[in-house]
């Protein structure tokens, strides 16, 4: 009897988890804002609701309906190519 209740409880928890996990939607920032950002290193959200995305070329700040790109200066000082 106890095993049956535990099995029902576990199956209910698993089905609830899968039902909520299928409602997650992902959106492409490139499509939404018309920008091209590839190879992001990290994404985080601050207490003010801004989403910050970092990449090799700079940092992107996204608000509800606006975005701002902070570009890193591209410098190639002391670069050595060896075959």
mmCIF file of the N, C-alpha and C atoms, coordinates in Angstrom:
data_MODEL
# 
_entry.id   MODEL 
# 
loop_
_atom_site.group_PDB 
_atom_site.id 
_atom_site.type_symbol 
_atom_site.label_atom_id 
_atom_site.label_alt_id 
_atom_site.label_comp_id 
_atom_site.label_asym_id 
_atom_site.label_entity_id 
_atom_site.label_seq_id 
_atom_site.pdbx_PDB_ins_code 
_atom_site.Cartn_x 
_atom_site.Cartn_y 
_atom_site.Cartn_z 
_atom_site.occupancy 
_atom_site.B_iso_or_equiv 
_atom_site.pdbx_formal_charge 
_atom_site.auth_seq_id 
_atom_site.auth_comp_id 
_atom_site.auth_asym_id 
_atom_site.auth_atom_id 
_atom_site.pdbx_PDB_model_num 
ATOM 1   N N  . UNK A 1 1  ? 0.818  -1.195 0.000   1.00 0.00 ? 1  UNK A N  1 
ATOM 2   C CA . UNK A 1 1  ? 0.000  0.000  0.000   1.00 0.00 ? 1  UNK A CA 1 
ATOM 3   C C  . UNK A 1 1  ? 0.866  1.265  0.000   1.00 0.00 ? 1  UNK A C  1 
ATOM 4   N N  . UNK A 1 2  ? 1.905  1.260  0.821   1.00 0.00 ? 2  UNK A N  1 
ATOM 5   C CA . UNK A 1 2  ? 2.794  2.408  0.910   1.00 0.00 ? 2  UNK A CA 1 
ATOM 6   C C  . UNK A 1 2  ? 3.566  2.582  -0.392  1.00 0.00 ? 2  UNK A C  1 
ATOM 7   N N  . UNK A 1 3  ? 3.997  1.479  -1.003  1.00 0.00 ? 3  UNK A N  1 
ATOM 8   C CA . UNK A 1 3  ? 4.733  1.556  -2.267  1.00 0.00 ? 3  UNK A CA 1 
ATOM 9   C C  . UNK A 1 3  ? 3.839  2.102  -3.378  1.00 0.00 ? 3  UNK A C  1 
ATOM 10  N N  . UNK A 1 4  ? 2.571  1.759  -3.366  1.00 0.00 ? 4  UNK A N  1 
ATOM 11  C CA . UNK A 1 4  ? 1.633  2.238  -4.376  1.00 0.00 ? 4  UNK A CA 1 
ATOM 12  C C  . UNK A 1 4  ? 1.446  3.752  -4.250  1.00 0.00 ? 4  UNK A C  1 
ATOM 13  N N  . UNK A 1 5  ? 1.302  4.239  -3.030  1.00 0.00 ? 5  UNK A N  1 
ATOM 14  C CA . UNK A 1 5  ? 1.160  5.679  -2.820  1.00 0.00 ? 5  UNK A CA 1 
ATOM 15  C C  . UNK A 1 5  ? 2.418  6.426  -3.253  1.00 0.00 ? 5  UNK A C  1 
ATOM 16  N N  . UNK A 1 6  ? 3.572  5.860  -2.925  1.00 0.00 ? 6  UNK A N  1 
ATOM 17  C CA . UNK A 1 6  ? 4.827  6.490  -3.314  1.00 0.00 ? 6  UNK A CA 1 
ATOM 18  C C  . UNK A 1 6  ? 4.968  6.513  -4.831  1.00 0.00 ? 6  UNK A C  1 
ATOM 19  N N  . UNK A 1 7  ? 4.603  5.437  -5.484  1.00 0.00 ? 7  UNK A N  1 
ATOM 20  C CA . UNK A 1 7  ? 4.675  5.363  -6.942  1.00 0.00 ? 7  UNK A CA 1 
ATOM 21  C C  . UNK A 1 7  ? 3.727  6.384  -7.579  1.00 0.00 ? 7  UNK A C  1 
ATOM 22  N N  . UNK A 1 8  ? 2.531  6.522  -7.047  1.00 0.00 ? 8  UNK A N  1 
ATOM 23  C CA . UNK A 1 8  ? 1.570  7.504  -7.574  1.00 0.00 ? 8  UNK A CA 1 
ATOM 24  C C  . UNK A 1 8  ? 2.091  8.916  -7.366  1.00 0.00 ? 8  UNK A C  1 
ATOM 25  N N  . UNK A 1 9  ? 2.663  9.192  -6.202  1.00 0.00 ? 9  UNK A N  1 
ATOM 26  C CA . UNK A 1 9  ? 3.211  10.513 -5.909  1.00 0.00 ? 9  UNK A CA 1 
ATOM 27  C C  . UNK A 1 9  ? 4.385  10.849 -6.830  1.00 0.00 ? 9  UNK A C  1 
ATOM 28  N N  . UNK A 1 10 ? 5.281  9.908  -7.041  1.00 0.00 ? 10 UNK A N  1 
ATOM 29  C CA . UNK A 1 10 ? 6.429  10.137 -7.920  1.00 0.00 ? 10 UNK A CA 1 
ATOM 30  C C  . UNK A 1 10 ? 5.977  10.330 -9.361  1.00 0.00 ? 10 UNK A C  1 
ATOM 31  N N  . UNK A 1 11 ? 5.042  9.519  -9.831  1.00 0.00 ? 11 UNK A N  1 
ATOM 32  C CA . UNK A 1 11 ? 4.568  9.673  -11.205 1.00 0.00 ? 11 UNK A CA 1 
ATOM 33  C C  . UNK A 1 11 ? 3.837  10.999 -11.394 1.00 0.00 ? 11 UNK A C  1 
ATOM 34  N N  . UNK A 1 12 ? 3.112  11.461 -10.397 1.00 0.00 ? 12 UNK A N  1 
ATOM 35  C CA . UNK A 1 12 ? 2.454  12.767 -10.466 1.00 0.00 ? 12 UNK A CA 1 
ATOM 36  C C  . UNK A 1 12 ? 3.488  13.891 -10.522 1.00 0.00 ? 12 UNK A C  1 
ATOM 37  N N  . UNK A 1 13 ? 4.531  13.797 -9.708  1.00 0.00 ? 13 UNK A N  1 
ATOM 38  C CA . UNK A 1 13 ? 5.575  14.824 -9.697  1.00 0.00 ? 13 UNK A CA 1 
ATOM 39  C C  . UNK A 1 13 ? 6.306  14.867 -11.040 1.00 0.00 ? 13 UNK A C  1 
ATOM 40  N N  . UNK A 1 14 ? 6.603  13.724 -11.598 1.00 0.00 ? 14 UNK A N  1 
ATOM 41  C CA . UNK A 1 14 ? 7.302  13.679 -12.888 1.00 0.00 ? 14 UNK A CA 1 
ATOM 42  C C  . UNK A 1 14 ? 6.419  14.225 -13.997 1.00 0.00 ? 14 UNK A C  1 
ATOM 43  N N  . UNK A 1 15 ? 5.145  13.858 -14.017 1.00 0.00 ? 15 UNK A N  1 
ATOM 44  C CA . UNK A 1 15 ? 4.252  14.369 -15.068 1.00 0.00 ? 15 UNK A CA 1 
ATOM 45  C C  . UNK A 1 15 ? 4.054  15.873 -14.941 1.00 0.00 ? 15 UNK A C  1 
ATOM 46  N N  . UNK A 1 16 ? 3.994  16.384 -13.709 1.00 0.00 ? 16 UNK A N  1 
ATOM 47  C CA . UNK A 1 16 ? 3.866  17.834 -13.504 1.00 0.00 ? 16 UNK A CA 1 
ATOM 48  C C  . UNK A 1 16 ? 5.118  18.552 -13.990 1.00 0.00 ? 16 UNK A C  1 
ATOM 49  N N  . UNK A 1 17 ? 6.279  17.984 -13.691 1.00 0.00 ? 17 UNK A N  1 
ATOM 50  C CA . UNK A 1 17 ? 7.541  18.580 -14.132 1.00 0.00 ? 17 UNK A CA 1 
ATOM 51  C C  . UNK A 1 17 ? 7.603  18.659 -15.647 1.00 0.00 ? 17 UNK A C  1 
ATOM 52  N N  . UNK A 1 18 ? 7.248  17.588 -16.336 1.00 0.00 ? 18 UNK A N  1 
ATOM 53  C CA . UNK A 1 18 ? 7.292  17.597 -17.802 1.00 0.00 ? 18 UNK A CA 1 
ATOM 54  C C  . UNK A 1 18 ? 6.238  18.519 -18.404 1.00 0.00 ? 18 UNK A C  1 
ATOM 55  N N  . UNK A 1 19 ? 5.093  18.655 -17.760 1.00 0.00 ? 19 UNK A N  1 
ATOM 56  C CA . UNK A 1 19 ? 4.060  19.562 -18.273 1.00 0.00 ? 19 UNK A CA 1 
ATOM 57  C C  . UNK A 1 19 ? 4.534  21.008 -18.216 1.00 0.00 ? 19 UNK A C  1 
ATOM 58  N N  . UNK A 1 20 ? 5.197  21.394 -17.120 1.00 0.00 ? 20 UNK A N  1 
ATOM 59  C CA . UNK A 1 20 ? 5.703  22.769 -17.011 1.00 0.00 ? 20 UNK A CA 1 
ATOM 60  C C  . UNK A 1 20 ? 6.932  22.999 -17.866 1.00 0.00 ? 20 UNK A C  1 
ATOM 61  N N  . UNK A 1 21 ? 7.763  21.994 -18.029 1.00 0.00 ? 21 UNK A N  1 
ATOM 62  C CA . UNK A 1 21 ? 8.981  22.187 -18.807 1.00 0.00 ? 21 UNK A CA 1 
ATOM 63  C C  . UNK A 1 21 ? 8.689  22.334 -20.297 1.00 0.00 ? 21 UNK A C  1 
ATOM 64  N N  . UNK A 1 22 ? 7.571  21.870 -20.772 1.00 0.00 ? 22 UNK A N  1 
ATOM 65  C CA . UNK A 1 22 ? 7.243  21.999 -22.183 1.00 0.00 ? 22 UNK A CA 1 
ATOM 66  C C  . UNK A 1 22 ? 6.662  23.372 -22.511 1.00 0.00 ? 22 UNK A C  1 
ATOM 67  N N  . UNK A 1 23 ? 6.353  24.182 -21.516 1.00 0.00 ? 23 UNK A N  1 
ATOM 68  C CA . UNK A 1 23 ? 5.815  25.515 -21.747 1.00 0.00 ? 23 UNK A CA 1 
ATOM 69  C C  . UNK A 1 23 ? 6.894  26.578 -21.874 1.00 0.00 ? 23 UNK A C  1 
ATOM 70  N N  . UNK A 1 24 ? 8.153  26.190 -21.774 1.00 0.00 ? 24 UNK A N  1 
ATOM 71  C CA . UNK A 1 24 ? 9.259  27.141 -21.867 1.00 0.00 ? 24 UNK A CA 1 
ATOM 72  C C  . UNK A 1 24 ? 9.472  27.512 -23.324 1.00 0.00 ? 24 UNK A C  1 
ATOM 73  N N  . UNK A 1 25 ? 9.581  28.826 -23.585 1.00 0.00 ? 25 UNK A N  1 
ATOM 74  C CA . UNK A 1 25 ? 9.802  29.299 -24.945 1.00 0.00 ? 25 UNK A CA 1 
ATOM 75  C C  . UNK A 1 25 ? 11.117 30.052 -25.001 1.00 0.00 ? 25 UNK A C  1 
ATOM 76  N N  . UNK A 1 26 ? 11.853 29.849 -26.067 1.00 0.00 ? 26 UNK A N  1 
ATOM 77  C CA . UNK A 1 26 ? 13.094 30.555 -26.304 1.00 0.00 ? 26 UNK A CA 1 
ATOM 78  C C  . UNK A 1 26 ? 12.916 31.475 -27.500 1.00 0.00 ? 26 UNK A C  1 
ATOM 79  N N  . UNK A 1 27 ? 13.454 32.671 -27.405 1.00 0.00 ? 27 UNK A N  1 
ATOM 80  C CA . UNK A 1 27 ? 13.362 33.636 -28.480 1.00 0.00 ? 27 UNK A CA 1 
ATOM 81  C C  . UNK A 1 27 ? 14.758 34.012 -28.941 1.00 0.00 ? 27 UNK A C  1 
ATOM 82  N N  . UNK A 1 28 ? 14.904 34.277 -30.216 1.00 0.00 ? 28 UNK A N  1 
ATOM 83  C CA . UNK A 1 28 ? 16.183 34.687 -30.779 1.00 0.00 ? 28 UNK A CA 1 
ATOM 84  C C  . UNK A 1 28 ? 16.290 36.199 -30.718 1.00 0.00 ? 28 UNK A C  1 
ATOM 85  N N  . UNK A 1 29 ? 17.320 36.694 -30.032 1.00 0.00 ? 29 UNK A N  1 
ATOM 86  C CA . UNK A 1 29 ? 17.542 38.139 -29.972 1.00 0.00 ? 29 UNK A CA 1 
ATOM 87  C C  . UNK A 1 29 ? 17.857 38.680 -31.355 1.00 0.00 ? 29 UNK A C  1 
ATOM 88  N N  . UNK A 1 30 ? 18.537 37.888 -32.153 1.00 0.00 ? 30 UNK A N  1 
ATOM 89  C CA . UNK A 1 30 ? 18.886 38.322 -33.503 1.00 0.00 ? 30 UNK A CA 1 
ATOM 90  C C  . UNK A 1 30 ? 17.636 38.585 -34.334 1.00 0.00 ? 30 UNK A C  1 
ATOM 91  N N  . UNK A 1 31 ? 16.633 37.750 -34.197 1.00 0.00 ? 31 UNK A N  1 
ATOM 92  C CA . UNK A 1 31 ? 15.386 37.940 -34.944 1.00 0.00 ? 31 UNK A CA 1 
ATOM 93  C C  . UNK A 1 31 ? 14.535 39.061 -34.353 1.00 0.00 ? 31 UNK A C  1 
ATOM 94  N N  . UNK A 1 32 ? 14.497 39.164 -33.036 1.00 0.00 ? 32 UNK A N  1 
ATOM 95  C CA . UNK A 1 32 ? 13.638 40.155 -32.382 1.00 0.00 ? 32 UNK A CA 1 
ATOM 96  C C  . UNK A 1 32 ? 14.131 41.576 -32.603 1.00 0.00 ? 32 UNK A C  1 
ATOM 97  N N  . UNK A 1 33 ? 15.436 41.787 -32.536 1.00 0.00 ? 33 UNK A N  1 
ATOM 98  C CA . UNK A 1 33 ? 15.981 43.140 -32.595 1.00 0.00 ? 33 UNK A CA 1 
ATOM 99  C C  . UNK A 1 33 ? 16.744 43.434 -33.883 1.00 0.00 ? 33 UNK A C  1 
ATOM 100 N N  . UNK A 1 34 ? 16.897 42.454 -34.753 1.00 0.00 ? 34 UNK A N  1 
ATOM 101 C CA . UNK A 1 34 ? 17.592 42.673 -36.010 1.00 0.00 ? 34 UNK A CA 1 
ATOM 102 C C  . UNK A 1 34 ? 19.084 42.876 -35.852 1.00 0.00 ? 34 UNK A C  1 
ATOM 103 N N  . UNK A 1 35 ? 19.664 42.241 -34.856 1.00 0.00 ? 35 UNK A N  1 
ATOM 104 C CA . UNK A 1 35 ? 21.104 42.351 -34.642 1.00 0.00 ? 35 UNK A CA 1 
ATOM 105 C C  . UNK A 1 35 ? 21.762 41.010 -34.928 1.00 0.00 ? 35 UNK A C  1 
ATOM 106 N N  . UNK A 1 36 ? 23.058 41.009 -35.020 1.00 0.00 ? 36 UNK A N  1 
ATOM 107 C CA . UNK A 1 36 ? 23.785 39.769 -35.246 1.00 0.00 ? 36 UNK A CA 1 
ATOM 108 C C  . UNK A 1 36 ? 24.812 39.592 -34.139 1.00 0.00 ? 36 UNK A C  1 
ATOM 109 N N  . UNK A 1 37 ? 24.524 38.702 -33.220 1.00 0.00 ? 37 UNK A N  1 
ATOM 110 C CA . UNK A 1 37 ? 25.458 38.404 -32.133 1.00 0.00 ? 37 UNK A CA 1 
ATOM 111 C C  . UNK A 1 37 ? 25.660 36.912 -32.090 1.00 0.00 ? 37 UNK A C  1 
ATOM 112 N N  . UNK A 1 38 ? 26.911 36.502 -32.229 1.00 0.00 ? 38 UNK A N  1 
ATOM 113 C CA . UNK A 1 38 ? 27.237 35.077 -32.244 1.00 0.00 ? 38 UNK A CA 1 
ATOM 114 C C  . UNK A 1 38 ? 28.192 34.750 -31.115 1.00 0.00 ? 38 UNK A C  1 
ATOM 115 N N  . UNK A 1 39 ? 28.225 33.513 -30.766 1.00 0.00 ? 39 UNK A N  1 
ATOM 116 C CA . UNK A 1 39 ? 29.153 32.991 -29.766 1.00 0.00 ? 39 UNK A CA 1 
ATOM 117 C C  . UNK A 1 39 ? 29.113 33.791 -28.468 1.00 0.00 ? 39 UNK A C  1 
ATOM 118 N N  . UNK A 1 40 ? 27.979 33.799 -27.821 1.00 0.00 ? 40 UNK A N  1 
ATOM 119 C CA . UNK A 1 40 ? 27.871 34.495 -26.552 1.00 0.00 ? 40 UNK A CA 1 
ATOM 120 C C  . UNK A 1 40 ? 28.598 33.707 -25.472 1.00 0.00 ? 40 UNK A C  1 
ATOM 121 N N  . UNK A 1 41 ? 29.224 34.431 -24.562 1.00 0.00 ? 41 UNK A N  1 
ATOM 122 C CA . UNK A 1 41 ? 29.972 33.790 -23.482 1.00 0.00 ? 41 UNK A CA 1 
ATOM 123 C C  . UNK A 1 41 ? 29.097 33.579 -22.250 1.00 0.00 ? 41 UNK A C  1 
ATOM 124 N N  . UNK A 1 42 ? 28.259 34.578 -21.922 1.00 0.00 ? 42 UNK A N  1 
ATOM 125 C CA . UNK A 1 42 ? 27.397 34.443 -20.756 1.00 0.00 ? 42 UNK A CA 1 
ATOM 126 C C  . UNK A 1 42 ? 26.183 35.355 -20.887 1.00 0.00 ? 42 UNK A C  1 
ATOM 127 N N  . UNK A 1 43 ? 25.134 34.984 -20.164 1.00 0.00 ? 43 UNK A N  1 
ATOM 128 C CA . UNK A 1 43 ? 23.889 35.757 -20.136 1.00 0.00 ? 43 UNK A CA 1 
ATOM 129 C C  . UNK A 1 43 ? 23.443 35.836 -18.684 1.00 0.00 ? 43 UNK A C  1 
ATOM 130 N N  . UNK A 1 44 ? 23.045 37.042 -18.244 1.00 0.00 ? 44 UNK A N  1 
ATOM 131 C CA . UNK A 1 44 ? 22.524 37.180 -16.884 1.00 0.00 ? 44 UNK A CA 1 
ATOM 132 C C  . UNK A 1 44 ? 21.481 38.295 -16.851 1.00 0.00 ? 44 UNK A C  1 
ATOM 133 N N  . UNK A 1 45 ? 20.687 38.275 -15.801 1.00 0.00 ? 45 UNK A N  1 
ATOM 134 C CA . UNK A 1 45 ? 19.647 39.294 -15.615 1.00 0.00 ? 45 UNK A CA 1 
ATOM 135 C C  . UNK A 1 45 ? 19.889 39.965 -14.267 1.00 0.00 ? 45 UNK A C  1 
ATOM 136 N N  . UNK A 1 46 ? 19.883 41.302 -14.249 1.00 0.00 ? 46 UNK A N  1 
ATOM 137 C CA . UNK A 1 46 ? 20.131 42.011 -13.001 1.00 0.00 ? 46 UNK A CA 1 
ATOM 138 C C  . UNK A 1 46 ? 18.831 42.342 -12.282 1.00 0.00 ? 46 UNK A C  1 
ATOM 139 N N  . UNK A 1 47 ? 18.953 43.000 -11.139 1.00 0.00 ? 47 UNK A N  1 
ATOM 140 C CA . UNK A 1 47 ? 17.784 43.323 -10.312 1.00 0.00 ? 47 UNK A CA 1 
ATOM 141 C C  . UNK A 1 47 ? 16.857 44.349 -10.955 1.00 0.00 ? 47 UNK A C  1 
ATOM 142 N N  . UNK A 1 48 ? 17.357 45.130 -11.915 1.00 0.00 ? 48 UNK A N  1 
ATOM 143 C CA . UNK A 1 48 ? 16.536 46.124 -12.606 1.00 0.00 ? 48 UNK A CA 1 
ATOM 144 C C  . UNK A 1 48 ? 15.797 45.556 -13.813 1.00 0.00 ? 48 UNK A C  1 
ATOM 145 N N  . UNK A 1 49 ? 15.999 44.281 -14.110 1.00 0.00 ? 49 UNK A N  1 
ATOM 146 C CA . UNK A 1 49 ? 15.317 43.645 -15.231 1.00 0.00 ? 49 UNK A CA 1 
ATOM 147 C C  . UNK A 1 49 ? 16.093 43.678 -16.531 1.00 0.00 ? 49 UNK A C  1 
ATOM 148 N N  . UNK A 1 50 ? 17.314 44.237 -16.521 1.00 0.00 ? 50 UNK A N  1 
ATOM 149 C CA . UNK A 1 50 ? 18.138 44.245 -17.722 1.00 0.00 ? 50 UNK A CA 1 
ATOM 150 C C  . UNK A 1 50 ? 18.737 42.861 -17.939 1.00 0.00 ? 50 UNK A C  1 
ATOM 151 N N  . UNK A 1 51 ? 18.782 42.442 -19.196 1.00 0.00 ? 51 UNK A N  1 
ATOM 152 C CA . UNK A 1 51 ? 19.460 41.209 -19.557 1.00 0.00 ? 51 UNK A CA 1 
ATOM 153 C C  . UNK A 1 51 ? 20.775 41.601 -20.203 1.00 0.00 ? 51 UNK A C  1 
ATOM 154 N N  . UNK A 1 52 ? 21.874 41.065 -19.696 1.00 0.00 ? 52 UNK A N  1 
ATOM 155 C CA . UNK A 1 52 ? 23.211 41.376 -20.175 1.00 0.00 ? 52 UNK A CA 1 
ATOM 156 C C  . UNK A 1 52 ? 23.786 40.141 -20.856 1.00 0.00 ? 52 UNK A C  1 
ATOM 157 N N  . UNK A 1 53 ? 24.298 40.344 -22.082 1.00 0.00 ? 53 UNK A N  1 
ATOM 158 C CA . UNK A 1 53 ? 24.884 39.259 -22.863 1.00 0.00 ? 53 UNK A CA 1 
ATOM 159 C C  . UNK A 1 53 ? 26.299 39.676 -23.234 1.00 0.00 ? 53 UNK A C  1 
ATOM 160 N N  . UNK A 1 54 ? 27.265 38.813 -22.959 1.00 0.00 ? 54 UNK A N  1 
ATOM 161 C CA . UNK A 1 54 ? 28.650 39.136 -23.302 1.00 0.00 ? 54 UNK A CA 1 
ATOM 162 C C  . UNK A 1 54 ? 29.134 38.237 -24.428 1.00 0.00 ? 54 UNK A C  1 
ATOM 163 N N  . UNK A 1 55 ? 30.001 38.803 -25.259 1.00 0.00 ? 55 UNK A N  1 
ATOM 164 C CA . UNK A 1 55 ? 30.615 38.054 -26.344 1.00 0.00 ? 55 UNK A CA 1 
ATOM 165 C C  . UNK A 1 55 ? 32.016 38.605 -26.565 1.00 0.00 ? 55 UNK A C  1 
ATOM 166 N N  . UNK A 1 56 ? 32.710 38.078 -27.558 1.00 0.00 ? 56 UNK A N  1 
ATOM 167 C CA . UNK A 1 56 ? 34.058 38.549 -27.859 1.00 0.00 ? 56 UNK A CA 1 
ATOM 168 C C  . UNK A 1 56 ? 34.065 39.975 -28.387 1.00 0.00 ? 56 UNK A C  1 
ATOM 169 N N  . UNK A 1 57 ? 32.985 40.397 -29.009 1.00 0.00 ? 57 UNK A N  1 
ATOM 170 C CA . UNK A 1 57 ? 32.949 41.714 -29.637 1.00 0.00 ? 57 UNK A CA 1 
ATOM 171 C C  . UNK A 1 57 ? 32.407 42.810 -28.735 1.00 0.00 ? 57 UNK A C  1 
ATOM 172 N N  . UNK A 1 58 ? 31.739 42.448 -27.642 1.00 0.00 ? 58 UNK A N  1 
ATOM 173 C CA . UNK A 1 58 ? 31.194 43.467 -26.763 1.00 0.00 ? 58 UNK A CA 1 
ATOM 174 C C  . UNK A 1 58 ? 30.134 42.935 -25.828 1.00 0.00 ? 58 UNK A C  1 
ATOM 175 N N  . UNK A 1 59 ? 29.345 43.851 -25.289 1.00 0.00 ? 59 UNK A N  1 
ATOM 176 C CA . UNK A 1 59 ? 28.293 43.522 -24.334 1.00 0.00 ? 59 UNK A CA 1 
ATOM 177 C C  . UNK A 1 59 ? 26.975 44.074 -24.861 1.00 0.00 ? 59 UNK A C  1 
ATOM 178 N N  . UNK A 1 60 ? 25.932 43.282 -24.757 1.00 0.00 ? 60 UNK A N  1 
ATOM 179 C CA . UNK A 1 60 ? 24.591 43.667 -25.200 1.00 0.00 ? 60 UNK A CA 1 
ATOM 180 C C  . UNK A 1 60 ? 23.709 43.794 -23.965 1.00 0.00 ? 60 UNK A C  1 
ATOM 181 N N  . UNK A 1 61 ? 22.996 44.921 -23.833 1.00 0.00 ? 61 UNK A N  1 
ATOM 182 C CA . UNK A 1 61 ? 22.037 45.129 -22.745 1.00 0.00 ? 61 UNK A CA 1 
ATOM 183 C C  . UNK A 1 61 ? 20.646 45.178 -23.356 1.00 0.00 ? 61 UNK A C  1 
ATOM 184 N N  . UNK A 1 62 ? 19.765 44.329 -22.883 1.00 0.00 ? 62 UNK A N  1 
ATOM 185 C CA . UNK A 1 62 ? 18.407 44.239 -23.422 1.00 0.00 ? 62 UNK A CA 1 
ATOM 186 C C  . UNK A 1 62 ? 17.419 44.645 -22.339 1.00 0.00 ? 62 UNK A C  1 
ATOM 187 N N  . UNK A 1 63 ? 16.487 45.524 -22.703 1.00 0.00 ? 63 UNK A N  1 
ATOM 188 C CA . UNK A 1 63 ? 15.355 45.854 -21.839 1.00 0.00 ? 63 UNK A CA 1 
ATOM 189 C C  . UNK A 1 63 ? 14.106 45.271 -22.494 1.00 0.00 ? 63 UNK A C  1 
ATOM 190 N N  . UNK A 1 64 ? 12.960 45.620 -22.005 1.00 0.00 ? 64 UNK A N  1 
ATOM 191 C CA . UNK A 1 64 ? 11.722 45.066 -22.542 1.00 0.00 ? 64 UNK A CA 1 
ATOM 192 C C  . UNK A 1 64 ? 11.514 45.342 -24.013 1.00 0.00 ? 64 UNK A C  1 
ATOM 193 N N  . UNK A 1 65 ? 11.822 46.544 -24.474 1.00 0.00 ? 65 UNK A N  1 
ATOM 194 C CA . UNK A 1 65 ? 11.563 46.893 -25.867 1.00 0.00 ? 65 UNK A CA 1 
ATOM 195 C C  . UNK A 1 65 ? 12.747 47.596 -26.535 1.00 0.00 ? 65 UNK A C  1 
ATOM 196 N N  . UNK A 1 66 ? 13.912 47.565 -25.923 1.00 0.00 ? 66 UNK A N  1 
ATOM 197 C CA . UNK A 1 66 ? 15.063 48.281 -26.449 1.00 0.00 ? 66 UNK A CA 1 
ATOM 198 C C  . UNK A 1 66 ? 16.332 47.478 -26.175 1.00 0.00 ? 66 UNK A C  1 
ATOM 199 N N  . UNK A 1 67 ? 17.388 47.813 -26.892 1.00 0.00 ? 67 UNK A N  1 
ATOM 200 C CA . UNK A 1 67 ? 18.676 47.180 -26.649 1.00 0.00 ? 67 UNK A CA 1 
ATOM 201 C C  . UNK A 1 67 ? 19.780 48.206 -26.871 1.00 0.00 ? 67 UNK A C  1 
ATOM 202 N N  . UNK A 1 68 ? 20.926 47.945 -26.300 1.00 0.00 ? 68 UNK A N  1 
ATOM 203 C CA . UNK A 1 68 ? 22.105 48.790 -26.485 1.00 0.00 ? 68 UNK A CA 1 
ATOM 204 C C  . UNK A 1 68 ? 23.325 47.888 -26.542 1.00 0.00 ? 68 UNK A C  1 
ATOM 205 N N  . UNK A 1 69 ? 24.174 48.139 -27.541 1.00 0.00 ? 69 UNK A N  1 
ATOM 206 C CA . UNK A 1 69 ? 25.390 47.348 -27.708 1.00 0.00 ? 69 UNK A CA 1 
ATOM 207 C C  . UNK A 1 69 ? 26.584 48.200 -27.306 1.00 0.00 ? 69 UNK A C  1 
ATOM 208 N N  . UNK A 1 70 ? 27.396 47.678 -26.417 1.00 0.00 ? 70 UNK A N  1 
ATOM 209 C CA . UNK A 1 70 ? 28.639 48.322 -26.010 1.00 0.00 ? 70 UNK A CA 1 
ATOM 210 C C  . UNK A 1 70 ? 29.784 47.551 -26.678 1.00 0.00 ? 70 UNK A C  1 
ATOM 211 N N  . UNK A 1 71 ? 30.301 48.109 -27.755 1.00 0.00 ? 71 UNK A N  1 
ATOM 212 C CA . UNK A 1 71 ? 31.324 47.436 -28.549 1.00 0.00 ? 71 UNK A CA 1 
ATOM 213 C C  . UNK A 1 71 ? 32.689 47.536 -27.873 1.00 0.00 ? 71 UNK A C  1 
ATOM 214 N N  . UNK A 1 72 ? 33.458 46.479 -27.949 1.00 0.00 ? 72 UNK A N  1 
ATOM 215 C CA . UNK A 1 72 ? 34.838 46.505 -27.502 1.00 0.00 ? 72 UNK A CA 1 
ATOM 216 C C  . UNK A 1 72 ? 35.706 47.001 -28.648 1.00 0.00 ? 72 UNK A C  1 
ATOM 217 N N  . UNK A 1 73 ? 36.728 47.781 -28.348 1.00 0.00 ? 73 UNK A N  1 
ATOM 218 C CA . UNK A 1 73 ? 37.612 48.236 -29.437 1.00 0.00 ? 73 UNK A CA 1 
ATOM 219 C C  . UNK A 1 73 ? 38.384 47.058 -30.010 1.00 0.00 ? 73 UNK A C  1 
ATOM 220 N N  . UNK A 1 74 ? 38.465 47.020 -31.320 1.00 0.00 ? 74 UNK A N  1 
ATOM 221 C CA . UNK A 1 74 ? 39.168 45.930 -31.995 1.00 0.00 ? 74 UNK A CA 1 
ATOM 222 C C  . UNK A 1 74 ? 40.589 46.388 -32.290 1.00 0.00 ? 74 UNK A C  1 
ATOM 223 N N  . UNK A 1 75 ? 41.527 45.799 -31.588 1.00 0.00 ? 75 UNK A N  1 
ATOM 224 C CA . UNK A 1 75 ? 42.925 46.138 -31.789 1.00 0.00 ? 75 UNK A CA 1 
ATOM 225 C C  . UNK A 1 75 ? 43.710 44.851 -31.982 1.00 0.00 ? 75 UNK A C  1 
ATOM 226 N N  . UNK A 1 76 ? 44.636 44.895 -32.891 1.00 0.00 ? 76 UNK A N  1 
ATOM 227 C CA . UNK A 1 76 ? 45.459 43.720 -33.151 1.00 0.00 ? 76 UNK A CA 1 
ATOM 228 C C  . UNK A 1 76 ? 46.931 44.061 -32.903 1.00 0.00 ? 76 UNK A C  1 
ATOM 229 N N  . UNK A 1 77 ? 47.218 44.496 -31.720 1.00 0.00 ? 77 UNK A N  1 
ATOM 230 C CA . UNK A 1 77 ? 48.595 44.794 -31.367 1.00 0.00 ? 77 UNK A CA 1 
ATOM 231 C C  . UNK A 1 77 ? 49.327 43.510 -30.989 1.00 0.00 ? 77 UNK A C  1 
ATOM 232 N N  . UNK A 1 78 ? 50.557 43.411 -31.427 1.00 0.00 ? 78 UNK A N  1 
ATOM 233 C CA . UNK A 1 78 ? 51.422 42.296 -31.071 1.00 0.00 ? 78 UNK A CA 1 
ATOM 234 C C  . UNK A 1 78 ? 50.851 40.943 -31.457 1.00 0.00 ? 78 UNK A C  1 
ATOM 235 N N  . UNK A 1 79 ? 50.267 40.851 -32.634 1.00 0.00 ? 79 UNK A N  1 
ATOM 236 C CA . UNK A 1 79 ? 49.735 39.592 -33.128 1.00 0.00 ? 79 UNK A CA 1 
ATOM 237 C C  . UNK A 1 79 ? 50.760 38.958 -34.033 1.00 0.00 ? 79 UNK A C  1 
ATOM 238 N N  . UNK A 1 80 ? 51.038 37.702 -33.817 1.00 0.00 ? 80 UNK A N  1 
ATOM 239 C CA . UNK A 1 80 ? 52.042 36.979 -34.591 1.00 0.00 ? 80 UNK A CA 1 
ATOM 240 C C  . UNK A 1 80 ? 51.397 35.733 -35.163 1.00 0.00 ? 80 UNK A C  1 
ATOM 241 N N  . UNK A 1 81 ? 51.474 35.570 -36.489 1.00 0.00 ? 81 UNK A N  1 
ATOM 242 C CA . UNK A 1 81 ? 50.937 34.401 -37.177 1.00 0.00 ? 81 UNK A CA 1 
ATOM 243 C C  . UNK A 1 81 ? 52.092 33.467 -37.520 1.00 0.00 ? 81 UNK A C  1 
ATOM 244 N N  . UNK A 1 82 ? 51.956 32.211 -37.174 1.00 0.00 ? 82 UNK A N  1 
ATOM 245 C CA . UNK A 1 82 ? 53.027 31.236 -37.430 1.00 0.00 ? 82 UNK A CA 1 
ATOM 246 C C  . UNK A 1 82 ? 52.403 30.035 -38.108 1.00 0.00 ? 82 UNK A C  1 
ATOM 247 N N  . UNK A 1 83 ? 53.058 29.559 -39.180 1.00 0.00 ? 83 UNK A N  1 
ATOM 248 C CA . UNK A 1 83 ? 52.604 28.327 -39.841 1.00 0.00 ? 83 UNK A CA 1 
ATOM 249 C C  . UNK A 1 83 ? 53.349 27.141 -39.300 1.00 0.00 ? 83 UNK A C  1 
# 
